[in-house]
């Protein structure tokens, strides 16, 4: 119990949250481009920079940062929960011994499940706020009108029921493999490098963070596309089954995507996603490592992260 409620776990959680907010703020326009490519299927522009130029031209200079606050708020809560759970479980399981790739994967998976169940409502709301006011090419999309985070929660619960806040939970639970794979590769690569040197440089951390996230993103991207569509929740699709997030809807959306755009339709927006997630994860891990190391040094504690 002491490991779960430890000061070290809190430091990791706060550092992870701060690192993610910093990185997302820097690369937020790339995430805007990625989301448009995933949700607006009839947009002709395929490349990240062309989509961003279109958004700025049609919706204004600040449009790529639309929805920044709800995204940052959700990301802060999400990464705090994930890093706290990951490091607490790892402390309990490893108990001073060296971790293994298998243990990192299992701990990452469990931390991901806890994170999804607790924070999905925040991500549903921020997805809708981020797309509100966007100029879509797809006539199947029904526009929304929310006046902030609280109003979005109120309208969704009133019009769609409280369970709508967990739209996309099923693919999200499948997608816990994304951070699990990311942390497995990150921790594994870090252990290999630490065998050859006393400490990692900023460049080392940035590179292995980017590699780990790029692998995880590529493997799970088709499900991420479905997740974005389900979270948005305003496509006039599959009227026979309105239980958004069910296995039937996931398979239906995957099938529709392949039928209309071919197998590569499952990877529409991957360029923007890889660019955004790899750079964001790299910067996040860099800030995270430096912040935890500095905090442990100032407090005179030995970092529990080197296990």
N, C-alpha and C positions, 0 to 999 in steps of 0.2 A: 504493500500500500504506500510505503514511503517513497518508492521509486516512481509510482504513478503521480503522486502529489509533490514531487521534488522541485526545487528551485531550478535545477538544470533543465527539466522538461519545459518549465515556463520560459526560460531564456531561449531555448530552441524555438518555441512556439511564437514568441514575440519577434525574434529575428527572422523567422520564416515569413511571418505576416508583413513585416516592414520591407523585407527583400522583394516579396511578390508585388507589393503596392508600388514600390520604386520602379521595378522593371516594367510592370504593366502600364504605368503612366508614360514612360519613355516610348514604348512600342504600341500604344493604344490604337493609333490609326491603322496599323496592320491587322489588328483584331477586327476592326470595323469592316475593312475590306473582305476579310475572311467570312464574316457573318453574312454579308450581302451576297457573296458568291454561293454560299450554302443554301440560303433561304430563298433568294430571288432567282429562280431557275431560268427565267427568260432574259436575264441580263446578257447582252452580247459580249461585253468586254470580259476577257478571260484573265488578264494579268493584273497583279496587285496595283501597280502604279497607275494603270489606266482606270481602274475602278475608283481609286482615290481621287484622280483628277475629275472624273465624272461627278462624284459626290460633292467635291468642292465647288465645281461649276454650277451644279443644279441646286445645291442646298446650302451653300455658304462655306466660308473658310473654316469655321469651327465645327462643321458637321462631322468630320472624322472623330471628334471627341464627344459626340452626343452620347449620353448615357454613362459618362465617365464616373460620376459619383456613385450610382448604384452598383456598377461593376467593381469599383475599388472597395466599396463597403462589403460586397459579397465575397470578394477575393480575400480581404483581410480576415473575415470570419472563417472562411473555408480553409485557408492555409494555417490559421492559428489552430483550428481543430485538427487538421491533418498532421502538422508537425508535432503538436502536443501528444496526440495519440500514437504516432509513429515512434517517437523517442521514448515515451513512457512504456509502451509494449516491448520495445527493444531492450530497455533497461531491465525490465522484469525477466525477459526470456534469456538474454545473453549473460547478465549478471557478472560483468567484469571480464568475460571471455571474449575471444575474437568472434565476430559474427561471420555468417556464411551467406553466399548468394541466395540459397534456398530460404534461409530465415528472413533475409531482407525482403524477398518477394512475398512471403506469407504475412509479415508484419505490415508491409505496404498495402496488401490487399485488405486486411482487416481495418487498417486506418482509413482506407478509401471508402469502405462500406459505412463506417461510422460518419464520415464526412458527408457522404451523399445523403443519408437519411436525415441529417441535421440541417443541411444548408441548401437542399434543392429548391425550397420556396424562394430563397433569395435569388437564385440563378434564373428561375422562371420569370420573376419580376424584372430583373435587370435585362434579360434578353428582350422582353417586350418594350421596355423603356428605351433601350438602345436602338430599336428598329422603328420607334414611333416617329412619325413625320417623314420617314424615308420615302423616296419616290421609287416605287416598285414597277417593274415591267410585267410582273405576273398578276393577272386579274383574279386569280384564285385567292389572293391574300386579302383578308378583311382588315381595314385600318383600325387602330386603337386610339383612345384618347384618355390618357391618364395624367393626373396632376401631381406627379411625384410618387415616391415609394409607397407611402401609406395609402394613398388613393388607389394605387394599382392593386395592393393587397385587398382593399375593400371591394373594388369592382370585380376582381377575379372570384373572390369568395361569394359575392352576391349573385353574379351572373352565371358562374360555371360550377360553383360548389367548392368546398374547401380542398377536396382531393385534386382539383386542377392545379393547386400549388405544387403538387408532386408530379406534374406532367413530365415525361421523359425520365422518370426514376428508373425504369427497367433498363433502358440503354445506359443510363448513368451507372447503374450497378455493374453492368457488363464492362463499362469503361473504367472501373476502379483498377483494371489491369494496366491502364495507361500510367498513372502515377506509380503503381507497383513496379512496372517494368522500368520506368524512369529511375526510381530510387534504387532498384536492383543493379542497373548498369552504372549509375552514378557511384554508389557505395563500392561496387566491385572494382571499377576503374580507379577509384581513389585509393583503395587498399593496395592495388598493384603498384601504383605510383609511390605510395608511402613505403613500400618495401625497398625502393631505390634511393629515396631521399628523406630527410628529416621532416620537411614540411612542404606543402604545395604552394606554388606561386599563384598570383592572381590569374595569370594566363592559363595555368593548369586547370584551375577551378572553372574558368569560363569555358574552356574547350570541352572538358568532360561533361559539364552541365549541358552544353549544346548538343553533344553527341547522344547523350542519354535521352534527352527529350525528343530529338529527331527520330530516333528508333521507335520510341513509344508512340509518337504521333502517327508515323507512317503505318504502323501495325493496326492501329485502332481508328483510323480516320473515317471509314465508311459509317461506323456507329456514331462518331461525333457529328456527322452531317445529319443523321436521323435525330439525334439528341437535340440539335439546334431547331429543327423543324417542329418537333414535338413541344419543346419549351415555348416556342413562339405561339403555337396553338391556334393560329388563325389561317390555316389552309382549309379550303373546302374539299377535304379528301376523305375517302373511305366512310361514307355516311352509314354503312351497315354496322360499323363498330366504332363507337365514340369513346371507348375506354382508352384514351390516349396513353401510350406507353406500354400497351400490351404487346405480347410477342407477335400477335397477328398484325398489329399496326406497323411494327418494326419491319416485318417481312414484306408487308404491303408497300411501304415506302421504299425499301431497298429494291423491290421488284419494279416499281414505277420508275425509279431513278435509272435503272439499267435499261428498261424498255424504251425510255424516252431519249436517253443520252448515251447509251452503251455502257460498258463496264467502267470506262473512265469517268462516267458521270458520278460514280461513287467517290471519286477523288477530286471533284470540282472544288476549287479553292484551296487545294493542298499546298500550292506554292506559297500563298499568303499565310496559311496556317503554319507551315514549316518555318518560314522566315520569322513569323511572330513568336511562335512557341519556343523555337530553339534559342533565339536571342533573348527572349524574356526569361526563360529558364536559366540560361547562362548567367545573365545579370543577377537574377534572383539568388542563385547559389553563391555567387561572388559576394553579394551584400550579406547574405546569411552567414557564410563562413567567417567573413571579417568581423561582423557584429558579434557573433557568438564568441569568437576568439578574444576580441577586445573586452567583452563583458566578463568572461571567465578570468582574464588577466587582471582586470581592475578589482574584481571581487576576491582574487587570490584563490580561485578554485581551479581544479584540473578539469579540462573539458571532457565531458562524458561522450562527446561526439566521436572521439578517436577510438572506436571499439570495433 
